[in-house]
Amino acid sequence: MSAAQKNTPENLKERVHASFVRLSLMQHLGARLVRVSPGEVDIGLPYSERVTQQQGGFHGGAVGVVAKTY
């Protein structure tokens, strides 16, 4: 496969998805890929007890690890 073929939008989505499903922490947190495009990845993190701190808000560590993923 040539470099041009590797960088098509379809292949990009497949490669990012394949990488994302191997991130066990993302799976544990319930994070999901929302959108993949060249230079951008949107990740959804649903509110749940897995991502909250003791006062009920999103835990900064959970938000930070999702922001740092890609």
Secondary structure, DSSP 8 states (H G I E B T S, - for coil): --HHHHTSHHHHHHHHHHHHTT-HHHHHHT-EEEEEETTEEEEE---SGGGB-TTSSB-HHHHHHHHHH-
